[in-house]
């Protein structure tokens, strides 16, 4: 996104965190519905399998591509005067709009899997959401330690407004910790910082 020499920047942590809430809540709902279905394996085995999937998914999603994030963060260039910082709400909305069909398919798959292994698919989905929260919190700790927020060019994101550490991302930009409307880690700021 560039206009008249301007470059649009989205917060890295916000892009990562954007999928956490929908995945978590869709997963919790699918798991709740799945517990009502006896399934082929029975509820007890389904819930135990779901708990294992939840733990594995949380750990994998939280750790995947950390080295790439670390390299990009270490080489982040200072944002320039022509860089336009994208609002948190816009970044979240773009990610969710770009992933809406994937979220729907994942939810339907989680519901459908309940007929074989009750609750397991929903717990897997919720684990992916929890992993994204943990990853955004890890990015937030890096931002606080470096006293700088990390941003990625919007035009380097994937077509669905995701993948802030994808192959097309050639580097991050950084700003002061008070820039933008999101706190370190991508959450909403509780109070606007004094400038």
Phi, psi and omega per residue, in radians:
X1 nan 1.797 3.139
X2 -2.390 2.371 3.123
X3 -2.497 2.133 3.117
X4 0.998 0.711 3.131
X5 1.466 -0.097 -3.141
X6 -1.457 2.558 3.114
X7 -2.103 2.213 3.093
X8 -1.443 2.314 -3.138
X9 -2.111 2.359 3.060
X10 -1.966 2.523 3.110
X11 -1.170 2.293 3.138
X12 -1.060 -0.839 -3.100
X13 -1.120 -0.588 3.132
X14 -1.199 -0.724 3.107
X15 -1.068 -0.767 3.133
X16 -1.112 -0.776 -3.039
X17 -1.319 -0.328 -3.034
X18 -0.998 -0.594 -3.118
X19 -1.539 -0.146 -3.037
X20 -1.111 -0.899 -3.080
X21 -1.120 -0.838 3.123
X22 -1.082 -0.721 3.125
X23 -1.125 -0.752 3.139
X24 -1.057 -0.937 -3.046
X25 -1.230 -0.665 3.057
X26 -1.114 -0.681 3.114
X27 -1.157 -0.761 3.114
X28 -1.082 -0.763 3.134
X29 -1.127 -0.788 3.135
X30 -1.104 -0.681 3.117
X31 -1.167 -0.695 3.110
X32 -1.097 -0.752 3.090
X33 -1.184 -0.679 -3.109
X34 -1.110 -0.538 3.118
X35 -1.146 -0.464 -3.136
X36 -1.290 -0.306 -3.111
X37 -1.712 2.217 -3.124
X38 -1.103 -0.615 3.108
X39 1.164 3.052 -3.102
X40 -1.281 -0.603 -3.066
X41 -1.585 -0.265 -3.055
X42 1.608 2.734 -3.055
X43 -1.119 -0.747 -3.057
X44 -1.057 -0.865 3.134
X45 -1.138 -0.683 3.124
X46 -1.070 -0.773 -3.133
X47 -1.199 -0.693 3.102
X48 -1.133 -0.750 3.090
X49 -1.121 -0.698 3.108
X50 -1.100 -0.694 3.118
X51 -1.112 -0.721 3.101
X52 -1.132 -0.756 3.113
X53 -1.109 -0.667 3.121
X54 -1.049 -0.827 -3.117
X55 -1.123 -0.792 -3.133
X56 -1.132 -0.809 -3.122
X57 -1.098 -0.736 3.122
X58 -1.047 -0.818 -3.107
X59 -1.152 -0.778 -3.092
X60 -1.155 -0.861 -3.111
X61 -1.111 -0.672 -3.139
X62 -1.166 -0.512 -3.033
X63 -1.738 -0.385 -3.013
X64 -1.081 2.364 3.082
X65 1.122 0.340 3.130
X66 -1.060 -0.652 -3.139
X67 -1.080 -0.710 3.130
X68 -1.136 -0.760 3.087
X69 -1.042 -0.737 -3.110
X70 -1.116 -0.755 3.127
X71 -1.106 -0.826 -3.137
X72 -1.114 -0.698 3.138
X73 -1.172 -0.670 -3.131
X74 -1.145 -0.484 -3.114
X75 -1.831 0.289 -3.076
X76 -1.094 2.338 3.091
X77 -1.642 2.656 3.133
X78 -1.169 2.365 3.103
X79 -1.105 2.498 -3.104
X80 -1.695 3.102 -3.086
X81 -1.235 -0.333 3.128
X82 -1.564 -0.080 -3.137
X83 -1.375 2.319 3.141
X84 -1.879 2.121 -3.095
X85 -1.464 2.148 -3.116
X86 -1.374 2.415 3.100
X87 -1.112 2.623 3.113
X88 -0.991 -0.803 -3.117
X89 -1.052 -0.668 3.130
X90 -1.169 -0.763 3.132
X91 -1.071 -0.803 3.138
X92 -1.106 -0.800 -3.136
X93 -1.072 -0.752 3.132
X94 -1.101 -0.745 3.135
X95 -1.104 -0.829 -3.082
X96 -1.186 -0.622 3.081
X97 -1.166 -0.702 -3.133
X98 -1.236 -0.393 -3.099
X99 -1.937 0.143 -3.008
X100 -1.033 -0.673 -3.115
X101 -1.269 -0.622 3.080
X102 -1.143 -0.709 3.109
X103 -1.102 -0.749 3.128
X104 -1.105 -0.799 3.134
X105 -1.104 -0.717 3.121
X106 -1.115 -0.709 3.120
X107 -1.117 -0.799 3.136
X108 -1.121 -0.668 3.093
X109 -1.132 -0.701 3.123
X110 -1.128 -0.716 3.092
X111 -1.135 -0.788 -3.120
X112 -1.111 -0.618 -3.113
X113 -1.176 -0.316 -3.132
X114 -1.104 -0.431 3.124
X115 -1.266 -0.332 3.062
X116 -1.754 -0.942 -3.107
X117 -2.262 1.668 -3.041
X118 -0.938 2.335 3.030
X119 1.252 -0.269 -3.019
X120 -1.121 -0.800 -3.126
X121 -1.095 -0.724 3.111
X122 -1.132 -0.683 3.127
X123 -1.220 -0.564 3.043
X124 -1.102 -0.792 3.125
X125 -1.089 -0.779 3.113
X126 -1.104 -0.623 3.091
X127 -1.113 -0.644 3.073
X128 -1.112 -0.726 3.089
X129 -1.103 -0.753 3.117
X130 -1.114 -0.652 3.101
X131 -1.105 -0.680 3.097
X132 -1.151 -0.669 3.079
X133 -1.080 -0.781 3.133
X134 -1.108 -0.693 3.136
X135 -1.154 -0.728 3.123
X136 -1.159 -0.606 3.079
X137 -1.159 -0.672 3.077
X138 -1.095 -0.762 3.085
X139 -1.083 -0.716 3.114
X140 -1.065 -0.684 3.095
X141 -1.145 -0.667 3.070
X142 -1.106 -0.733 3.139
X143 -1.096 -0.768 3.134
X144 -1.157 -0.701 3.127
X145 -1.112 -0.673 3.138
X146 -1.564 -0.047 -3.135
X147 0.958 0.683 -3.124
X148 -2.680 2.377 3.073
X149 -1.499 2.525 -3.111
X150 -1.772 2.347 -3.107
X151 -2.260 2.652 3.098
X152 -2.221 2.516 3.110
X153 -1.112 2.331 -3.114
X154 -1.089 -0.658 -3.106
X155 -1.302 -0.121 3.050
X156 -1.648 -0.170 3.081
X157 -1.250 2.845 3.082
X158 -1.142 2.913 -3.131
X159 -1.018 -0.428 3.117
X160 -1.669 0.316 3.089
X161 1.173 0.437 3.120
X162 -2.050 -2.910 3.115
X163 1.034 1.128 3.134
X164 -1.254 -0.066 3.047
X165 -2.213 0.458 -3.113
X166 -1.283 3.113 -3.089
X167 -1.140 -0.516 -3.114
X168 -1.333 -0.254 -3.140
X169 -1.434 2.024 -3.081
X170 -1.702 -0.172 3.131
X171 3.033 2.858 3.080
X172 -1.847 2.830 2.965
X173 -1.974 2.770 3.120
X174 -2.275 2.651 3.069
X175 -2.367 3.063 3.031
X176 -1.116 2.830 -3.041
X177 -1.159 -0.349 -3.088
X178 -1.631 -0.045 -3.089
X179 -1.252 2.621 3.072
X180 1.316 -3.093 -3.070
X181 -1.958 0.315 3.104
X182 -2.171 2.482 3.121
X183 -1.329 2.906 3.018
X184 -0.932 2.336 -3.069
X185 1.677 -0.186 3.035
X186 1.667 -0.050 3.121
X187 -1.286 2.849 3.047
X188 -1.103 2.493 3.034
X189 -1.233 2.378 3.132
X190 -1.256 -0.710 3.058
X191 -2.380 2.563 3.118
X192 -1.219 2.314 -3.136
X193 -1.260 2.523 3.101
X194 -1.287 2.357 -3.110
X195 -1.852 nan nan
